[in-house]
């Protein structure tokens, strides 16, 4: 059974939809990557293209796993920071 953080990270629980404005640097790098991918595919035979496609699918799966793990870690870290903040706010030294 997935944890609630995994469900959030994998968009199985949706709070609100969001849009993201990619930076110019991101878009430029992505265009270079697409260009490079096309050049690689042109040089491959049919078997090479199948292997490259499988490679892309596996790396995509890996990125999803990493994204979920990083989301959970960030959420846990943020929660620990909030616990620490509340403990300071409730401390006798702060309430003098």
Biopython code that builds the backbone (N, CA, C, O; Angstrom):
import numpy as np
from Bio.PDB.StructureBuilder import StructureBuilder

atoms = [
    (1, "UNK", "N", (0.840, -1.183, 0.000)),
    (1, "UNK", "CA", (0.000, 0.000, 0.000)),
    (1, "UNK", "C", (0.881, 1.241, 0.000)),
    (1, "UNK", "O", (1.852, 1.320, 0.752)),
    (2, "UNK", "N", (0.543, 2.205, -0.840)),
    (2, "UNK", "CA", (1.324, 3.426, -0.952)),
    (2, "UNK", "C", (1.037, 4.352, 0.224)),
    (2, "UNK", "O", (-0.071, 4.394, 0.759)),
    (3, "UNK", "N", (2.075, 5.092, 0.605)),
    (3, "UNK", "CA", (1.889, 6.095, 1.643)),
    (3, "UNK", "C", (1.215, 7.311, 1.023)),
    (3, "UNK", "O", (1.169, 7.456, -0.199)),
    (4, "UNK", "N", (0.695, 8.177, 1.875)),
    (4, "UNK", "CA", (0.029, 9.384, 1.377)),
    (4, "UNK", "C", (1.011, 10.273, 0.615)),
    (4, "UNK", "O", (0.630, 10.934, -0.351)),
    (5, "UNK", "N", (2.280, 10.291, 1.047)),
    (5, "UNK", "CA", (3.271, 11.099, 0.340)),
    (5, "UNK", "C", (3.550, 10.535, -1.048)),
    (5, "UNK", "O", (3.733, 11.296, -1.998)),
    (6, "UNK", "N", (3.584, 9.203, -1.177)),
    (6, "UNK", "CA", (3.757, 8.601, -2.495)),
    (6, "UNK", "C", (2.579, 8.948, -3.405)),
    (6, "UNK", "O", (2.764, 9.250, -4.583)),
    (7, "UNK", "N", (1.372, 8.902, -2.853)),
    (7, "UNK", "CA", (0.188, 9.232, -3.638)),
    (7, "UNK", "C", (0.225, 10.687, -4.106)),
    (7, "UNK", "O", (-0.104, 10.981, -5.256)),
    (8, "UNK", "N", (0.628, 11.600, -3.210)),
    (8, "UNK", "CA", (0.771, 13.007, -3.603)),
    (8, "UNK", "C", (1.839, 13.156, -4.686)),
    (8, "UNK", "O", (1.620, 13.830, -5.693)),
    (9, "UNK", "N", (2.991, 12.525, -4.475)),
    (9, "UNK", "CA", (4.115, 12.665, -5.402)),
    (9, "UNK", "C", (3.782, 12.134, -6.784)),
    (9, "UNK", "O", (4.276, 12.658, -7.782)),
    (10, "UNK", "N", (2.961, 11.114, -6.858)),
    (10, "UNK", "CA", (2.616, 10.493, -8.138)),
    (10, "UNK", "C", (1.299, 11.015, -8.701)),
    (10, "UNK", "O", (0.717, 10.417, -9.606)),
    (11, "UNK", "N", (0.842, 12.122, -8.161)),
    (11, "UNK", "CA", (-0.380, 12.792, -8.628)),
    (11, "UNK", "C", (-1.613, 11.899, -8.584)),
    (11, "UNK", "O", (-2.545, 12.086, -9.366)),
    (12, "UNK", "N", (-1.623, 10.934, -7.678)),
    (12, "UNK", "CA", (-2.815, 10.107, -7.505)),
    (12, "UNK", "C", (-3.805, 10.787, -6.567)),
    (12, "UNK", "O", (-4.993, 10.465, -6.559)),
    (13, "UNK", "N", (-3.304, 11.719, -5.786)),
    (13, "UNK", "CA", (-4.148, 12.603, -4.984)),
    (13, "UNK", "C", (-3.860, 13.999, -5.507)),
    (13, "UNK", "O", (-2.711, 14.442, -5.518)),
    (14, "UNK", "N", (-4.870, 14.667, -5.925)),
    (14, "UNK", "CA", (-4.665, 15.996, -6.495)),
    (14, "UNK", "C", (-5.286, 17.051, -5.589)),
    (14, "UNK", "O", (-6.450, 16.953, -5.203)),
    (15, "UNK", "N", (-4.497, 18.046, -5.263)),
    (15, "UNK", "CA", (-4.992, 19.171, -4.490)),
    (15, "UNK", "C", (-5.524, 20.209, -5.463)),
    (15, "UNK", "O", (-6.704, 20.559, -5.420)),
    (16, "UNK", "N", (-4.692, 20.685, -6.309)),
    (16, "UNK", "CA", (-5.052, 21.609, -7.381)),
    (16, "UNK", "C", (-4.142, 21.310, -8.551)),
    (16, "UNK", "O", (-3.009, 20.863, -8.369)),
    (17, "UNK", "N", (-4.636, 21.556, -9.751)),
    (17, "UNK", "CA", (-3.745, 21.403, -10.892)),
    (17, "UNK", "C", (-2.772, 22.565, -10.874)),
    (17, "UNK", "O", (-3.040, 23.615, -10.289)),
    (18, "UNK", "N", (-1.657, 22.362, -11.513)),
    (18, "UNK", "CA", (-0.659, 23.421, -11.526)),
    (18, "UNK", "C", (-0.055, 23.512, -12.915)),
    (18, "UNK", "O", (-0.018, 22.538, -13.667)),
    (19, "UNK", "N", (0.406, 24.675, -13.224)),
    (19, "UNK", "CA", (1.145, 24.849, -14.466)),
    (19, "UNK", "C", (2.544, 25.306, -14.085)),
    (19, "UNK", "O", (2.762, 25.871, -13.013)),
    (20, "UNK", "N", (3.456, 25.057, -14.956)),
    (20, "UNK", "CA", (4.839, 25.400, -14.656)),
    (20, "UNK", "C", (5.422, 26.140, -15.840)),
    (20, "UNK", "O", (5.344, 25.669, -16.975)),
    (21, "UNK", "N", (5.999, 27.282, -15.583)),
    (21, "UNK", "CA", (6.668, 28.052, -16.617)),
    (21, "UNK", "C", (8.144, 27.656, -16.614)),
    (21, "UNK", "O", (8.890, 27.979, -15.689)),
    (22, "UNK", "N", (8.541, 26.956, -17.664)),
    (22, "UNK", "CA", (9.934, 26.530, -17.749)),
    (22, "UNK", "C", (10.836, 27.720, -18.064)),
    (22, "UNK", "O", (10.457, 28.622, -18.811)),
    (23, "UNK", "N", (12.012, 27.707, -17.494)),
    (23, "UNK", "CA", (12.971, 28.782, -17.743)),
    (23, "UNK", "C", (13.505, 28.667, -19.173)),
    (23, "UNK", "O", (13.418, 27.610, -19.798)),
    (24, "UNK", "N", (14.051, 29.756, -19.671)),
    (24, "UNK", "CA", (14.654, 29.740, -21.004)),
    (24, "UNK", "C", (15.788, 28.728, -21.059)),
    (24, "UNK", "O", (15.969, 28.031, -22.057)),
    (25, "UNK", "N", (16.545, 28.658, -19.978)),
    (25, "UNK", "CA", (17.662, 27.712, -19.912)),
    (25, "UNK", "C", (17.149, 26.273, -20.016)),
    (25, "UNK", "O", (17.731, 25.449, -20.722)),
    (26, "UNK", "N", (16.055, 25.979, -19.308)),
    (26, "UNK", "CA", (15.465, 24.640, -19.348)),
    (26, "UNK", "C", (15.017, 24.301, -20.771)),
    (26, "UNK", "O", (15.327, 23.226, -21.285)),
    (27, "UNK", "N", (14.288, 25.224, -21.401)),
    (27, "UNK", "CA", (13.774, 24.980, -22.746)),
    (27, "UNK", "C", (14.904, 24.820, -23.760)),
    (27, "UNK", "O", (14.827, 23.976, -24.653)),
    (28, "UNK", "N", (15.945, 25.624, -23.622)),
    (28, "UNK", "CA", (17.088, 25.541, -24.532)),
    (28, "UNK", "C", (17.797, 24.201, -24.383)),
    (28, "UNK", "O", (18.168, 23.578, -25.378)),
    (29, "UNK", "N", (17.984, 23.763, -23.159)),
    (29, "UNK", "CA", (18.634, 22.472, -22.907)),
    (29, "UNK", "C", (17.773, 21.325, -23.410)),
    (29, "UNK", "O", (18.292, 20.357, -23.965)),
    (30, "UNK", "N", (16.462, 21.425, -23.221)),
    (30, "UNK", "CA", (15.550, 20.381, -23.697)),
    (30, "UNK", "C", (15.582, 20.290, -25.224)),
    (30, "UNK", "O", (15.559, 19.192, -25.780)),
    (31, "UNK", "N", (15.633, 21.434, -25.900)),
    (31, "UNK", "CA", (15.724, 21.437, -27.364)),
    (31, "UNK", "C", (17.007, 20.764, -27.833)),
    (31, "UNK", "O", (16.993, 20.015, -28.810)),
    (32, "UNK", "N", (18.121, 21.025, -27.142)),
    (32, "UNK", "CA", (19.393, 20.377, -27.478)),
    (32, "UNK", "C", (19.281, 18.867, -27.295)),
    (32, "UNK", "O", (19.784, 18.097, -28.112)),
    (33, "UNK", "N", (18.621, 18.451, -26.221)),
    (33, "UNK", "CA", (18.445, 17.025, -25.956)),
    (33, "UNK", "C", (17.618, 16.366, -27.055)),
    (33, "UNK", "O", (17.964, 15.279, -27.518)),
    (34, "UNK", "N", (16.534, 17.005, -27.476)),
    (34, "UNK", "CA", (15.701, 16.470, -28.559)),
    (34, "UNK", "C", (16.498, 16.364, -29.859)),
    (34, "UNK", "O", (16.386, 15.375, -30.583)),
    (35, "UNK", "N", (17.287, 17.371, -30.144)),
    (35, "UNK", "CA", (18.111, 17.382, -31.349)),
    (35, "UNK", "C", (19.119, 16.236, -31.317)),
    (35, "UNK", "O", (19.308, 15.534, -32.310)),
    (36, "UNK", "N", (19.755, 16.057, -30.178)),
    (36, "UNK", "CA", (20.730, 14.982, -30.019)),
    (36, "UNK", "C", (20.059, 13.615, -30.165)),
    (36, "UNK", "O", (20.608, 12.716, -30.802)),
    (37, "UNK", "N", (18.876, 13.464, -29.576)),
    (37, "UNK", "CA", (18.152, 12.202, -29.673)),
    (37, "UNK", "C", (17.832, 11.875, -31.139)),
    (37, "UNK", "O", (17.990, 10.730, -31.564)),
    (38, "UNK", "N", (17.391, 12.858, -31.900)),
    (38, "UNK", "CA", (17.099, 12.637, -33.325)),
    (38, "UNK", "C", (18.349, 12.214, -34.074)),
    (38, "UNK", "O", (18.288, 11.324, -34.923)),
    (39, "UNK", "N", (19.484, 12.837, -33.774)),
    (39, "UNK", "CA", (20.737, 12.489, -34.442)),
    (39, "UNK", "C", (21.162, 11.067, -34.107)),
    (39, "UNK", "O", (21.658, 10.343, -34.970)),
    (40, "UNK", "N", (20.969, 10.667, -32.849)),
    (40, "UNK", "CA", (21.326, 9.302, -32.444)),
    (40, "UNK", "C", (20.437, 8.293, -33.161)),
    (40, "UNK", "O", (20.928, 7.299, -33.695)),
    (41, "UNK", "N", (19.137, 8.545, -33.173)),
    (41, "UNK", "CA", (18.182, 7.616, -33.791)),
    (41, "UNK", "C", (18.483, 7.433, -35.276)),
    (41, "UNK", "O", (18.365, 6.325, -35.797)),
    (42, "UNK", "N", (18.869, 8.503, -35.957)),
    (42, "UNK", "CA", (19.196, 8.415, -37.390)),
    (42, "UNK", "C", (20.354, 7.465, -37.653)),
    (42, "UNK", "O", (20.435, 6.875, -38.731)),
    (43, "UNK", "N", (21.244, 7.309, -36.693)),
    (43, "UNK", "CA", (22.429, 6.473, -36.880)),
    (43, "UNK", "C", (22.194, 5.010, -36.490)),
    (43, "UNK", "O", (23.068, 4.168, -36.702)),
    (44, "UNK", "N", (21.029, 4.703, -35.926)),
    (44, "UNK", "CA", (20.773, 3.350, -35.437)),
    (44, "UNK", "C", (20.020, 2.509, -36.468)),
    (44, "UNK", "O", (19.222, 3.017, -37.255)),
    (45, "UNK", "N", (20.304, 1.198, -36.434)),
    (45, "UNK", "CA", (19.493, 0.279, -37.229)),
    (45, "UNK", "C", (18.236, -0.060, -36.430)),
    (45, "UNK", "O", (18.049, 0.460, -35.330)),
    (46, "UNK", "N", (17.380, -0.915, -36.961)),
    (46, "UNK", "CA", (16.117, -1.235, -36.292)),
    (46, "UNK", "C", (16.321, -1.798, -34.885)),
    (46, "UNK", "O", (15.608, -1.424, -33.954)),
    (47, "UNK", "N", (17.294, -2.695, -34.736)),
    (47, "UNK", "CA", (17.551, -3.271, -33.407)),
    (47, "UNK", "C", (18.048, -2.191, -32.448)),
    (47, "UNK", "O", (17.650, -2.162, -31.284)),
    (48, "UNK", "N", (18.911, -1.310, -32.930)),
    (48, "UNK", "CA", (19.413, -0.217, -32.109)),
    (48, "UNK", "C", (18.300, 0.729, -31.692)),
    (48, "UNK", "O", (18.292, 1.226, -30.566)),
    (49, "UNK", "N", (17.354, 0.982, -32.605)),
    (49, "UNK", "CA", (16.223, 1.848, -32.287)),
    (49, "UNK", "C", (15.336, 1.227, -31.214)),
    (49, "UNK", "O", (14.838, 1.930, -30.336)),
    (50, "UNK", "N", (15.139, -0.091, -31.281)),
    (50, "UNK", "CA", (14.341, -0.779, -30.247)),
    (50, "UNK", "C", (15.041, -0.695, -28.898)),
    (50, "UNK", "O", (14.407, -0.437, -27.875)),
    (51, "UNK", "N", (16.356, -0.914, -28.901)),
    (51, "UNK", "CA", (17.118, -0.825, -27.651)),
    (51, "UNK", "C", (17.087, 0.593, -27.094)),
    (51, "UNK", "O", (16.951, 0.787, -25.886)),
    (52, "UNK", "N", (17.212, 1.569, -27.964)),
    (52, "UNK", "CA", (17.180, 2.969, -27.524)),
    (52, "UNK", "C", (15.817, 3.322, -26.947)),
    (52, "UNK", "O", (15.724, 4.038, -25.949)),
    (53, "UNK", "N", (14.762, 2.820, -27.576)),
    (53, "UNK", "CA", (13.406, 3.056, -27.079)),
    (53, "UNK", "C", (13.224, 2.412, -25.700)),
    (53, "UNK", "O", (12.638, 3.013, -24.801)),
    (54, "UNK", "N", (13.727, 1.195, -25.545)),
    (54, "UNK", "CA", (13.649, 0.518, -24.240)),
    (54, "UNK", "C", (14.444, 1.287, -23.191)),
    (54, "UNK", "O", (14.003, 1.437, -22.052)),
    (55, "UNK", "N", (15.620, 1.772, -23.584)),
    (55, "UNK", "CA", (16.452, 2.574, -22.685)),
    (55, "UNK", "C", (15.697, 3.824, -22.227)),
    (55, "UNK", "O", (15.703, 4.163, -21.043)),
    (56, "UNK", "N", (15.047, 4.508, -23.177)),
    (56, "UNK", "CA", (14.273, 5.704, -22.833)),
    (56, "UNK", "C", (13.134, 5.379, -21.879)),
    (56, "UNK", "O", (12.879, 6.141, -20.946)),
    (57, "UNK", "N", (12.444, 4.265, -22.092)),
    (57, "UNK", "CA", (11.343, 3.869, -21.210)),
    (57, "UNK", "C", (11.839, 3.586, -19.801)),
    (57, "UNK", "O", (11.211, 3.995, -18.824)),
    (58, "UNK", "N", (12.960, 2.890, -19.692)),
    (58, "UNK", "CA", (13.500, 2.559, -18.369)),
    (58, "UNK", "C", (13.991, 3.821, -17.654)),
    (58, "UNK", "O", (13.761, 3.983, -16.456)),
    (59, "UNK", "N", (14.666, 4.717, -18.386)),
    (59, "UNK", "CA", (15.126, 5.952, -17.729)),
    (59, "UNK", "C", (13.938, 6.825, -17.321)),
    (59, "UNK", "O", (14.010, 7.535, -16.318)),
    (60, "UNK", "N", (12.860, 6.778, -18.079)),
    (60, "UNK", "CA", (11.654, 7.513, -17.698)),
    (60, "UNK", "C", (11.064, 6.949, -16.408)),
    (60, "UNK", "O", (10.663, 7.698, -15.517)),
    (61, "UNK", "N", (11.017, 5.615, -16.319)),
    (61, "UNK", "CA", (10.541, 4.976, -15.085)),
    (61, "UNK", "C", (11.430, 5.358, -13.906)),
    (61, "UNK", "O", (10.940, 5.643, -12.813)),
    (62, "UNK", "N", (12.732, 5.361, -14.136)),
    (62, "UNK", "CA", (13.676, 5.721, -13.076)),
    (62, "UNK", "C", (13.481, 7.164, -12.630)),
    (62, "UNK", "O", (13.536, 7.450, -11.434)),
    (63, "UNK", "N", (13.253, 8.080, -13.575)),
    (63, "UNK", "CA", (12.996, 9.481, -13.216)),
    (63, "UNK", "C", (11.737, 9.601, -12.361)),
    (63, "UNK", "O", (11.700, 10.402, -11.426)),
    (64, "UNK", "N", (10.701, 8.811, -12.671)),
    (64, "UNK", "CA", (9.482, 8.834, -11.861)),
    (64, "UNK", "C", (9.763, 8.364, -10.438)),
    (64, "UNK", "O", (9.265, 8.946, -9.475)),
    (65, "UNK", "N", (10.564, 7.308, -10.312)),
    (65, "UNK", "CA", (10.915, 6.787, -8.988)),
    (65, "UNK", "C", (11.709, 7.835, -8.213)),
    (65, "UNK", "O", (11.424, 8.092, -7.043)),
    (66, "UNK", "N", (12.692, 8.431, -8.853)),
    (66, "UNK", "CA", (13.523, 9.449, -8.201)),
    (66, "UNK", "C", (12.675, 10.657, -7.811)),
    (66, "UNK", "O", (12.830, 11.190, -6.713)),
    (67, "UNK", "N", (11.784, 11.092, -8.696)),
    (67, "UNK", "CA", (10.913, 12.236, -8.405)),
    (67, "UNK", "C", (10.069, 11.969, -7.164)),
    (67, "UNK", "O", (9.917, 12.841, -6.308)),
    (68, "UNK", "N", (9.520, 10.756, -7.072)),
    (68, "UNK", "CA", (8.711, 10.393, -5.908)),
    (68, "UNK", "C", (9.555, 10.398, -4.642)),
    (68, "UNK", "O", (9.140, 10.943, -3.619)),
    (69, "UNK", "N", (10.739, 9.792, -4.707)),
    (69, "UNK", "CA", (11.610, 9.742, -3.528)),
    (69, "UNK", "C", (12.039, 11.147, -3.093)),
    (69, "UNK", "O", (12.067, 11.443, -1.899)),
    (70, "UNK", "N", (12.370, 12.003, -4.049)),
    (70, "UNK", "CA", (12.786, 13.366, -3.705)),
    (70, "UNK", "C", (11.626, 14.173, -3.130)),
    (70, "UNK", "O", (11.816, 14.961, -2.204)),
    (71, "UNK", "N", (10.428, 13.979, -3.675)),
    (71, "UNK", "CA", (9.251, 14.666, -3.140)),
    (71, "UNK", "C", (9.018, 14.257, -1.691)),
    (71, "UNK", "O", (8.812, 15.111, -0.829)),
    (72, "UNK", "N", (9.052, 12.963, -1.421)),
    (72, "UNK", "CA", (8.819, 12.466, -0.060)),
    (72, "UNK", "C", (9.886, 13.003, 0.883)),
    (72, "UNK", "O", (9.571, 13.456, 1.983)),
    (73, "UNK", "N", (11.149, 12.956, 0.460)),
    (73, "UNK", "CA", (12.225, 13.452, 1.305)),
    (73, "UNK", "C", (12.040, 14.938, 1.605)),
    (73, "UNK", "O", (12.190, 15.366, 2.750)),
    (74, "UNK", "N", (11.715, 15.721, 0.581)),
    (74, "UNK", "CA", (11.508, 17.155, 0.776)),
    (74, "UNK", "C", (10.336, 17.440, 1.698)),
    (74, "UNK", "O", (10.402, 18.336, 2.539)),
    (75, "UNK", "N", (9.276, 16.684, 1.539)),
    (75, "UNK", "CA", (8.098, 16.866, 2.390)),
    (75, "UNK", "C", (8.427, 16.505, 3.838)),
    (75, "UNK", "O", (8.025, 17.206, 4.767)),
    (76, "UNK", "N", (9.156, 15.414, 4.020)),
    (76, "UNK", "CA", (9.549, 15.008, 5.370)),
    (76, "UNK", "C", (10.469, 16.049, 5.993)),
    (76, "UNK", "O", (10.320, 16.380, 7.169)),
    (77, "UNK", "N", (11.400, 16.559, 5.233)),
    (77, "UNK", "CA", (12.319, 17.578, 5.737)),
    (77, "UNK", "C", (11.555, 18.837, 6.123)),
    (77, "UNK", "O", (11.811, 19.425, 7.173)),
    (78, "UNK", "N", (10.616, 19.252, 5.272)),
    (78, "UNK", "CA", (9.797, 20.419, 5.586)),
    (78, "UNK", "C", (8.966, 20.214, 6.843)),
    (78, "UNK", "O", (8.806, 21.129, 7.651)),
    (79, "UNK", "N", (8.440, 19.009, 7.000)),
    (79, "UNK", "CA", (7.654, 18.702, 8.204)),
    (79, "UNK", "C", (8.522, 18.761, 9.452)),
    (79, "UNK", "O", (8.095, 19.282, 10.483)),
    (80, "UNK", "N", (9.741, 18.227, 9.365)),
    (80, "UNK", "CA", (10.653, 18.292, 10.515)),
    (80, "UNK", "C", (11.007, 19.740, 10.852)),
    (80, "UNK", "O", (11.140, 20.094, 12.023)),
    (81, "UNK", "N", (11.159, 20.572, 9.825)),
    (81, "UNK", "CA", (11.441, 21.985, 10.068)),
    (81, "UNK", "C", (10.267, 22.644, 10.780)),
    (81, "UNK", "O", (10.469, 23.450, 11.687)),
    (82, "UNK", "N", (9.046, 22.311, 10.380)),
    (82, "UNK", "CA", (7.868, 22.899, 11.023)),
    (82, "UNK", "C", (7.762, 22.433, 12.477)),
    (82, "UNK", "O", (7.417, 23.223, 13.356)),
    (83, "UNK", "N", (8.055, 21.160, 12.733)),
    (83, "UNK", "CA", (8.037, 20.656, 14.112)),
    (83, "UNK", "C", (9.046, 21.436, 14.952)),
    (83, "UNK", "O", (8.756, 21.825, 16.083)),
    (84, "UNK", "N", (10.225, 21.660, 14.391)),
    (84, "UNK", "CA", (11.256, 22.399, 15.113)),
    (84, "UNK", "C", (10.811, 23.836, 15.375)),
    (84, "UNK", "O", (11.022, 24.361, 16.468)),
    (85, "UNK", "N", (10.204, 24.465, 14.391)),
    (85, "UNK", "CA", (9.724, 25.843, 14.565)),
    (85, "UNK", "C", (8.680, 25.910, 15.675)),
    (85, "UNK", "O", (8.744, 26.792, 16.532)),
    (86, "UNK", "N", (7.731, 24.996, 15.665)),
    (86, "UNK", "CA", (6.690, 24.997, 16.702)),
    (86, "UNK", "C", (7.257, 24.699, 18.082)),
    (86, "UNK", "O", (6.772, 25.227, 19.082)),
    (87, "UNK", "N", (8.280, 23.858, 18.139)),
    (87, "UNK", "CA", (8.869, 23.578, 19.452)),
    (87, "UNK", "C", (9.567, 24.820, 19.997)),
    (87, "UNK", "O", (9.553, 25.058, 21.204)),
    (88, "UNK", "N", (10.181, 25.615, 19.113)),
    (88, "UNK", "CA", (10.835, 26.864, 19.555)),
    (88, "UNK", "C", (9.771, 27.867, 19.986)),
    (88, "UNK", "O", (9.929, 28.544, 21.001)),
    (89, "UNK", "N", (8.681, 27.964, 19.214)),
    (89, "UNK", "CA", (7.630, 28.910, 19.546)),
    (89, "UNK", "C", (6.965, 28.567, 20.869)),
    (89, "UNK", "O", (6.483, 29.461, 21.565)),
    (90, "UNK", "N", (6.930, 27.296, 21.226)),
    (90, "UNK", "CA", (6.288, 26.874, 22.466)),
    (90, "UNK", "C", (7.264, 26.768, 23.638)),
    (90, "UNK", "O", (6.864, 26.407, 24.745)),
    (91, "UNK", "N", (8.541, 27.078, 23.404)),
    (91, "UNK", "CA", (9.531, 26.948, 24.474)),
    (91, "UNK", "C", (9.383, 28.090, 25.470)),
    (91, "UNK", "O", (8.958, 29.186, 25.106)),
    (92, "UNK", "N", (9.734, 27.834, 26.722)),
    (92, "UNK", "CA", (9.641, 28.888, 27.754)),
    (92, "UNK", "C", (10.533, 30.086, 27.432)),
    (92, "UNK", "O", (10.167, 31.219, 27.744)),
    (93, "UNK", "N", (11.682, 29.863, 26.821)),
    (93, "UNK", "CA", (12.591, 30.977, 26.490)),
    (93, "UNK", "C", (11.959, 31.927, 25.478)),
    (93, "UNK", "O", (12.212, 33.131, 25.520)),
    (94, "UNK", "N", (11.162, 31.413, 24.592)),
    (94, "UNK", "CA", (10.532, 32.245, 23.568)),
    (94, "UNK", "C", (9.325, 32.995, 24.118)),
    (94, "UNK", "O", (8.993, 34.079, 23.638)),
    (95, "UNK", "N", (8.681, 32.435, 25.103)),
    (95, "UNK", "CA", (7.455, 33.015, 25.640)),
    (95, "UNK", "C", (7.666, 33.936, 26.839)),
    (95, "UNK", "O", (6.737, 34.157, 27.616)),
    (96, "UNK", "N", (8.861, 34.468, 26.996)),
    (96, "UNK", "CA", (9.123, 35.390, 28.120)),
    (96, "UNK", "C", (8.560, 36.740, 27.859)),
    (96, "UNK", "O", (8.688, 37.635, 28.694)),
]
sb = StructureBuilder()
sb.init_structure("model")
sb.init_model(0)
sb.init_chain("A")
sb.init_seg("    ")
for serial, (resi, resn, name, xyz) in enumerate(atoms, 1):
    if name == "N":
        sb.init_residue(resn, " ", resi, " ")
    sb.init_atom(name, np.array(xyz, "f"), 0.0, 1.0, " ", f" {name:<3s}", serial, name[0])
structure = sb.get_structure()
